[in-house]
Amino acid sequence: MTQLFEQMTIVGVGLIGGSMARKARDEGIVKKFIGFGRTKENLENAVSLGVIDRYESDIFKAVQGSDLVVIATPVEKSINILSDLLPKLDSETIITDVGSVKGKIVDIFRGSENINAEFIGGHPIAGTESSGVEASFSSLFEDHVTILTPIERNSNSSIEKLKNFWVSLGARVEFLDPEKHDRILSDISHLPHVVAYALVNAILNGDGISYAAGGFKDFTRIASSSPEMWSEICIQNRKAILDSINEFRIHLNSIYESIENADEESLQKIFLNSKNGRDSWINSKGQK
């Protein structure tokens, strides 16, 4: 496959960044891989696994000479990193991220005076229960959607190049504006996490948790996600999440009122509508 980038710097060499590097190396679309991260041990592990060629302890040295920089860190840290990097990048570098909130980080680029480097928001809808570079694997993105959120400042050539990069990793690329991305992700990812956390806390106030079984375990699995990461996401995407919560309240209140009024017919309509909607979605994805 045609080489797309000479050198790729990965800021945060974990599951996502590591998997990107593995596949990019396999496909020959990047020549050299540089890592930067919090711990020397993880970076040395990434070198020994062949994920990156070398690492730097200084982020500005790590991005020097790279025509692709991937910020694969938690949302708040990604914003701070982009703020630090943009004023100092003087080459035609494409910068992207992998976070699930886009509004604030895109605004950093909108307000930047850098006329060379371009930031294009990215969000691969892929992952596993594991974390760390040792959990990375080259087929992580195959047949998964990666959302890109370019804005008016981005050049067509950079957008096309980053799209081709993700396609080469096996992803199906879709484009959304940053605000729409954040509301959609609020509905399908952020709200479910909030509901799962709230449900577990509600059950913990009673005596039922010791009797919980498979259904409760499946429904609340995501409540075991990182509290630090998810509290950060909630604050960064708070407007969209509050809108999602309000919409959820409307539907929960309808169920509440139907139960309060012993309105079985109304309940069946609500539940049937939900069942049909989910079944249709599952069938369209070829899932079980």
C-alpha positions as a Markdown table, in Angstrom:
| # | Residue | x | y | z |
|---|---|---|---|---|
| 1 | Met | 0.0 | 0.0 | 0.0 |
| 2 | Thr | 1.2 | 3.6 | -0.7 |
| 3 | Gln | 3.0 | 5.3 | 2.1 |
| 4 | Leu | 0.8 | 8.2 | 3.4 |
| 5 | Phe | 3.1 | 9.6 | 6.2 |
| 6 | Glu | 6.8 | 9.7 | 6.8 |
| 7 | Gln | 6.6 | 9.8 | 10.6 |
| 8 | Met | 3.8 | 9.3 | 13.1 |
| 9 | Thr | 4.0 | 10.4 | 16.7 |
| 10 | Ile | 1.6 | 8.8 | 19.1 |
| 11 | Val | 0.9 | 10.7 | 22.3 |
| 12 | Gly | -0.4 | 8.1 | 24.7 |
| 13 | Val | 0.7 | 4.7 | 23.4 |
| 14 | Gly | -2.2 | 2.5 | 24.7 |
| 15 | Leu | -4.9 | 0.3 | 23.2 |
| 16 | Ile | -6.0 | 2.8 | 20.6 |
| 17 | Gly | -2.7 | 4.5 | 19.7 |
| 18 | Gly | -0.9 | 1.2 | 19.8 |
| 19 | Ser | -3.4 | -0.5 | 17.6 |
| 20 | Met | -3.2 | 2.3 | 15.1 |
| 21 | Ala | 0.5 | 2.0 | 14.9 |
| 22 | Arg | 0.5 | -1.8 | 14.5 |
| 23 | Lys | -1.9 | -1.7 | 11.6 |
| 24 | Ala | -0.2 | 1.3 | 10.0 |
| 25 | Arg | 3.1 | -0.6 | 10.1 |
| 26 | Asp | 1.5 | -3.7 | 8.7 |
| 27 | Glu | 0.0 | -1.8 | 5.8 |
| 28 | Gly | 3.2 | 0.2 | 5.1 |
| 29 | Ile | 1.4 | 3.6 | 5.2 |
| 30 | Val | 3.8 | 5.1 | 7.8 |
| 31 | Lys | 7.5 | 4.7 | 7.8 |
| 32 | Lys | 8.6 | 5.7 | 11.4 |
| 33 | Phe | 6.7 | 5.6 | 14.7 |
| 34 | Ile | 7.6 | 7.8 | 17.7 |
| 35 | Gly | 6.0 | 7.5 | 21.1 |
| 36 | Phe | 5.4 | 9.9 | 24.0 |
| 37 | Gly | 3.6 | 9.1 | 27.2 |
| 38 | Arg | 3.4 | 9.2 | 31.0 |
| 39 | Thr | 5.6 | 6.2 | 31.9 |
| 40 | Lys | 8.9 | 5.1 | 30.7 |
| 41 | Glu | 8.0 | 1.4 | 31.4 |
| 42 | Asn | 5.0 | 1.6 | 29.0 |
| 43 | Leu | 7.0 | 3.2 | 26.3 |
| 44 | Glu | 9.8 | 0.7 | 26.6 |
| 45 | Asn | 7.2 | -2.0 | 26.4 |
| 46 | Ala | 5.9 | -0.4 | 23.2 |
| 47 | Val | 9.4 | -0.5 | 21.7 |
| 48 | Ser | 9.9 | -4.1 | 22.7 |
| 49 | Leu | 6.6 | -5.1 | 21.2 |
| 50 | Gly | 7.5 | -3.4 | 17.9 |
| 51 | Val | 4.7 | -0.9 | 18.2 |
| 52 | Ile | 6.9 | 2.2 | 18.0 |
| 53 | Asp | 10.5 | 2.6 | 16.9 |
| 54 | Arg | 11.6 | 4.9 | 19.7 |
| 55 | Tyr | 10.2 | 7.3 | 22.3 |
| 56 | Glu | 11.0 | 10.7 | 23.6 |
| 57 | Ser | 10.5 | 12.1 | 27.2 |
| 58 | Asp | 9.9 | 15.6 | 25.8 |
| 59 | Ile | 6.7 | 16.0 | 23.8 |
| 60 | Phe | 8.2 | 18.7 | 21.5 |
| 61 | Lys | 11.1 | 16.4 | 20.6 |
| 62 | Ala | 8.6 | 13.6 | 20.0 |
| 63 | Val | 6.6 | 15.6 | 17.4 |
| 64 | Gln | 9.6 | 17.0 | 15.7 |
| 65 | Gly | 9.7 | 15.9 | 12.1 |
| 66 | Ser | 6.4 | 14.1 | 12.3 |
| 67 | Asp | 3.8 | 14.8 | 9.6 |
| 68 | Leu | 1.1 | 12.9 | 11.6 |
| 69 | Val | 0.5 | 13.4 | 15.3 |
| 70 | Val | -2.1 | 11.3 | 17.1 |
| 71 | Ile | -3.2 | 12.4 | 20.6 |
| 72 | Ala | -4.6 | 9.3 | 22.2 |
| 73 | Thr | -5.0 | 10.5 | 25.8 |
| 74 | Pro | -8.1 | 11.3 | 28.0 |
| 75 | Val | -10.2 | 14.3 | 26.8 |
| 76 | Glu | -9.0 | 17.0 | 29.1 |
| 77 | Lys | -5.4 | 16.1 | 28.6 |
| 78 | Ser | -5.8 | 16.0 | 24.9 |
| 79 | Ile | -7.1 | 19.6 | 25.0 |
| 80 | Asn | -4.1 | 20.8 | 27.0 |
| 81 | Ile | -1.7 | 18.9 | 24.7 |
| 82 | Leu | -3.2 | 20.5 | 21.6 |
| 83 | Ser | -3.1 | 23.9 | 23.2 |
| 84 | Asp | 0.6 | 23.4 | 23.9 |
| 85 | Leu | 1.6 | 22.0 | 20.6 |
| 86 | Leu | -0.2 | 24.2 | 18.1 |
| 87 | Pro | 1.8 | 27.4 | 18.7 |
| 88 | Lys | 5.1 | 25.6 | 18.3 |
| 89 | Leu | 4.4 | 23.4 | 15.2 |
| 90 | Asp | 5.9 | 25.1 | 12.2 |
| 91 | Ser | 5.6 | 22.3 | 9.7 |
| 92 | Glu | 2.6 | 21.0 | 7.6 |
| 93 | Thr | 1.5 | 18.5 | 10.2 |
| 94 | Ile | -1.8 | 16.8 | 10.5 |
| 95 | Ile | -2.9 | 16.4 | 14.2 |
| 96 | Thr | -5.8 | 14.2 | 15.2 |
| 97 | Asp | -7.2 | 12.7 | 18.4 |
| 98 | Val | -9.4 | 9.7 | 19.3 |
| 99 | Gly | -11.6 | 11.3 | 22.0 |
| 100 | Ser | -15.4 | 11.0 | 22.4 |
| 101 | Val | -15.9 | 14.8 | 22.9 |
| 102 | Lys | -15.0 | 17.2 | 20.1 |
| 103 | Gly | -16.4 | 20.7 | 20.8 |
| 104 | Lys | -13.7 | 22.2 | 23.0 |
| 105 | Ile | -10.7 | 20.6 | 21.3 |
| 106 | Val | -11.9 | 21.8 | 17.9 |
| 107 | Asp | -12.4 | 25.3 | 19.3 |
| 108 | Ile | -8.7 | 25.3 | 20.3 |
| 109 | Phe | -7.8 | 24.8 | 16.6 |
| 110 | Arg | -10.4 | 27.4 | 15.5 |
| 111 | Gly | -8.7 | 30.0 | 17.6 |
| 112 | Ser | -5.2 | 29.0 | 16.7 |
| 113 | Glu | -3.0 | 31.4 | 14.6 |
| 114 | Asn | -1.0 | 28.5 | 13.2 |
| 115 | Ile | -1.4 | 28.4 | 9.5 |
| 116 | Asn | 0.6 | 25.3 | 8.8 |
| 117 | Ala | -0.5 | 22.5 | 11.2 |
| 118 | Glu | -4.0 | 21.3 | 10.9 |
| 119 | Phe | -6.1 | 19.6 | 13.6 |
| 120 | Ile | -8.9 | 17.2 | 12.4 |
| 121 | Gly | -10.9 | 15.6 | 15.2 |
| 122 | Gly | -11.2 | 11.9 | 15.1 |
| 123 | His | -13.1 | 9.3 | 17.0 |
| 124 | Pro | -12.8 | 5.5 | 16.3 |
| 125 | Ile | -15.9 | 3.7 | 17.6 |
| 126 | Ala | -13.9 | 0.7 | 18.7 |
| 127 | Gly | -12.3 | -0.7 | 21.8 |
| 128 | Thr | -12.1 | -3.6 | 24.2 |
| 129 | Glu | -12.4 | -4.2 | 27.9 |
| 130 | Ser | -8.6 | -4.2 | 28.1 |
| 131 | Ser | -6.2 | -1.2 | 28.1 |
| 132 | Gly | -2.5 | -0.5 | 27.7 |
| 133 | Val | -0.2 | -1.1 | 24.7 |
| 134 | Glu | 0.1 | -4.8 | 25.4 |
| 135 | Ala | -3.7 | -5.1 | 24.7 |
| 136 | Ser | -3.3 | -3.4 | 21.3 |
| 137 | Phe | -3.8 | -5.4 | 18.1 |
| 138 | Ser | -3.8 | -4.5 | 14.4 |
| 139 | Ser | -7.4 | -5.5 | 13.5 |
| 140 | Leu | -9.1 | -3.4 | 16.2 |
| 141 | Phe | -10.6 | -0.9 | 13.7 |
| 142 | Glu | -11.7 | -3.4 | 11.0 |
| 143 | Asp | -15.3 | -2.8 | 10.0 |
| 144 | His | -15.8 | -0.2 | 12.8 |
| 145 | Val | -16.8 | 3.4 | 12.1 |
| 146 | Thr | -14.3 | 6.2 | 12.7 |
| 147 | Ile | -15.9 | 9.6 | 12.8 |
| 148 | Leu | -13.9 | 12.6 | 11.5 |
| 149 | Thr | -15.0 | 16.2 | 12.4 |
| 150 | Pro | -13.3 | 18.6 | 10.0 |
| 151 | Ile | -14.1 | 22.3 | 10.1 |
| 152 | Glu | -13.9 | 25.1 | 7.5 |
| 153 | Arg | -10.2 | 25.7 | 8.3 |
| 154 | Asn | -9.2 | 22.3 | 7.2 |
| 155 | Ser | -7.9 | 21.7 | 3.7 |
| 156 | Asn | -9.5 | 19.2 | 1.4 |
| 157 | Ser | -6.1 | 17.5 | 0.9 |
| 158 | Ser | -5.6 | 17.0 | 4.7 |
| 159 | Ile | -9.1 | 15.7 | 5.2 |
| 160 | Glu | -8.7 | 13.2 | 2.3 |
| 161 | Lys | -5.3 | 12.1 | 3.6 |
| 162 | Leu | -6.5 | 11.4 | 7.1 |
| 163 | Lys | -9.6 | 9.6 | 5.7 |
| 164 | Asn | -7.4 | 7.4 | 3.6 |
| 165 | Phe | -5.2 | 6.7 | 6.6 |
| 166 | Trp | -8.3 | 5.4 | 8.6 |
| 167 | Val | -9.6 | 3.4 | 5.6 |
| 168 | Ser | -6.1 | 1.8 | 5.4 |
| 169 | Leu | -6.6 | 0.8 | 9.1 |
| 170 | Gly | -9.8 | -1.0 | 8.1 |
| 171 | Ala | -12.3 | 1.6 | 9.4 |
| 172 | Arg | -15.4 | 2.9 | 7.7 |
| 173 | Val | -15.1 | 6.7 | 7.8 |
| 174 | Glu | -18.0 | 9.1 | 8.4 |
| 175 | Phe | -18.0 | 12.8 | 8.7 |
| 176 | Leu | -19.9 | 14.9 | 11.3 |
| 177 | Asp | -19.7 | 18.5 | 12.5 |
| 178 | Pro | -18.2 | 18.6 | 16.0 |
| 179 | Glu | -21.5 | 19.7 | 17.7 |
| 180 | Lys | -23.6 | 17.0 | 16.1 |
| 181 | His | -20.9 | 14.4 | 17.0 |
| 182 | Asp | -21.1 | 15.4 | 20.6 |
| 183 | Arg | -24.9 | 15.2 | 20.8 |
| 184 | Ile | -24.9 | 11.8 | 19.0 |
| 185 | Leu | -22.2 | 10.4 | 21.3 |
| 186 | Ser | -24.1 | 11.8 | 24.3 |
| 187 | Asp | -27.2 | 9.8 | 23.3 |
| 188 | Ile | -25.5 | 6.5 | 22.4 |
| 189 | Ser | -22.6 | 6.4 | 24.8 |
| 190 | His | -22.4 | 9.1 | 27.5 |
| 191 | Leu | -26.1 | 8.9 | 28.6 |
| 192 | Pro | -25.9 | 5.1 | 29.0 |
| 193 | His | -22.9 | 5.4 | 31.2 |
| 194 | Val | -24.7 | 8.0 | 33.3 |
| 195 | Val | -27.7 | 5.8 | 33.6 |
| 196 | Ala | -25.6 | 2.7 | 34.5 |
| 197 | Tyr | -23.8 | 4.7 | 37.3 |
| 198 | Ala | -27.2 | 6.0 | 38.6 |
| 199 | Leu | -28.8 | 2.6 | 38.5 |
| 200 | Val | -26.0 | 0.9 | 40.5 |
| 201 | Asn | -26.1 | 3.7 | 43.1 |
| 202 | Ala | -29.9 | 3.4 | 43.4 |
| 203 | Ile | -29.6 | -0.3 | 44.0 |
| 204 | Leu | -26.8 | 0.1 | 46.5 |
| 205 | Asn | -29.2 | 2.1 | 48.7 |
| 206 | Gly | -31.3 | -1.1 | 49.2 |
| 207 | Asp | -30.7 | -4.8 | 49.9 |
| 208 | Gly | -31.0 | -6.0 | 46.4 |
| 209 | Ile | -27.5 | -6.1 | 45.1 |
| 210 | Ser | -26.7 | -9.4 | 46.7 |
| 211 | Tyr | -29.5 | -11.0 | 44.7 |
| 212 | Ala | -28.5 | -9.5 | 41.4 |
| 213 | Ala | -27.7 | -11.8 | 38.5 |
| 214 | Gly | -26.9 | -11.9 | 34.8 |
| 215 | Gly | -29.4 | -9.3 | 33.5 |
| 216 | Phe | -28.2 | -6.7 | 36.1 |
| 217 | Lys | -24.6 | -7.6 | 35.4 |
| 218 | Asp | -25.0 | -7.1 | 31.6 |
| 219 | Phe | -27.0 | -3.9 | 31.9 |
| 220 | Thr | -24.5 | -2.3 | 34.4 |
| 221 | Arg | -21.2 | -3.5 | 32.9 |
| 222 | Ile | -20.2 | 0.0 | 31.8 |
| 223 | Ala | -20.6 | 1.3 | 35.4 |
| 224 | Ser | -17.2 | -0.4 | 36.0 |
| 225 | Ser | -15.6 | 2.1 | 33.6 |
| 226 | Ser | -13.1 | 4.6 | 34.8 |
| 227 | Pro | -14.8 | 7.2 | 37.1 |
| 228 | Glu | -12.0 | 9.7 | 36.4 |
| 229 | Met | -12.4 | 9.4 | 32.6 |
| 230 | Trp | -16.2 | 9.5 | 32.6 |
| 231 | Ser | -16.5 | 12.4 | 35.0 |
| 232 | Glu | -14.2 | 14.3 | 32.7 |
| 233 | Ile | -16.3 | 13.4 | 29.7 |
| 234 | Cys | -19.4 | 14.5 | 31.4 |
| 235 | Ile | -18.0 | 17.9 | 32.2 |
| 236 | Gln | -16.5 | 18.4 | 28.7 |
| 237 | Asn | -19.8 | 17.4 | 27.0 |
| 238 | Arg | -22.1 | 18.7 | 29.7 |
| 239 | Lys | -24.6 | 20.6 | 27.5 |
| 240 | Ala | -25.2 | 17.7 | 25.2 |
| 241 | Ile | -25.4 | 15.2 | 28.1 |
| 242 | Leu | -27.9 | 17.4 | 30.0 |
| 243 | Asp | -30.0 | 17.5 | 26.9 |
| 244 | Ser | -29.8 | 13.7 | 26.6 |
| 245 | Ile | -30.7 | 13.4 | 30.3 |
| 246 | Asn | -33.7 | 15.6 | 29.9 |
| 247 | Glu | -34.9 | 13.6 | 26.9 |
| 248 | Phe | -34.5 | 10.4 | 29.0 |
| 249 | Arg | -36.4 | 11.9 | 31.8 |
| 250 | Ile | -39.4 | 12.5 | 29.5 |
| 251 | His | -39.5 | 8.8 | 28.6 |
| 252 | Leu | -38.9 | 7.6 | 32.1 |
| 253 | Asn | -41.7 | 9.8 | 33.4 |
| 254 | Ser | -44.0 | 8.3 | 30.8 |
| 255 | Ile | -43.3 | 4.9 | 32.2 |
| 256 | Tyr | -43.6 | 6.2 | 35.7 |
| 257 | Glu | -47.1 | 7.7 | 35.0 |
| 258 | Ser | -48.2 | 4.5 | 33.2 |
| 259 | Ile | -47.3 | 2.4 | 36.2 |
| 260 | Glu | -48.8 | 4.9 | 38.6 |
| 261 | Asn | -52.0 | 4.8 | 36.7 |
| 262 | Ala | -51.9 | 1.0 | 36.3 |
| 263 | Asp | -52.2 | 1.6 | 32.5 |
| 264 | Glu | -51.0 | -1.7 | 31.1 |
| 265 | Glu | -52.0 | -0.8 | 27.6 |
| 266 | Ser | -49.8 | 2.3 | 27.6 |
| 267 | Leu | -46.9 | 0.3 | 29.1 |
| 268 | Gln | -47.2 | -2.3 | 26.4 |
| 269 | Lys | -47.1 | 0.3 | 23.7 |
| 270 | Ile | -44.0 | 2.0 | 25.2 |
| 271 | Phe | -42.2 | -1.4 | 25.7 |
| 272 | Leu | -43.2 | -2.6 | 22.2 |
| 273 | Asn | -41.9 | 0.5 | 20.5 |
| 274 | Ser | -38.6 | 0.1 | 22.3 |
| 275 | Lys | -38.4 | -3.6 | 21.5 |
| 276 | Asn | -39.1 | -3.0 | 17.8 |
| 277 | Gly | -36.6 | -0.2 | 17.6 |
| 278 | Arg | -33.8 | -2.2 | 19.2 |
| 279 | Asp | -34.6 | -5.4 | 17.2 |
| 280 | Ser | -34.5 | -3.3 | 14.0 |
| 281 | Trp | -31.2 | -1.8 | 14.9 |
| 282 | Ile | -29.7 | -5.3 | 15.9 |
| 283 | Asn | -30.9 | -6.8 | 12.6 |
| 284 | Ser | -29.5 | -4.0 | 10.5 |
| 285 | Lys | -26.1 | -4.6 | 12.1 |
| 286 | Gly | -26.3 | -8.4 | 11.6 |
| 287 | Gln | -25.9 | -8.9 | 15.4 |
| 288 | Lys | -27.7 | -11.2 | 17.8 |
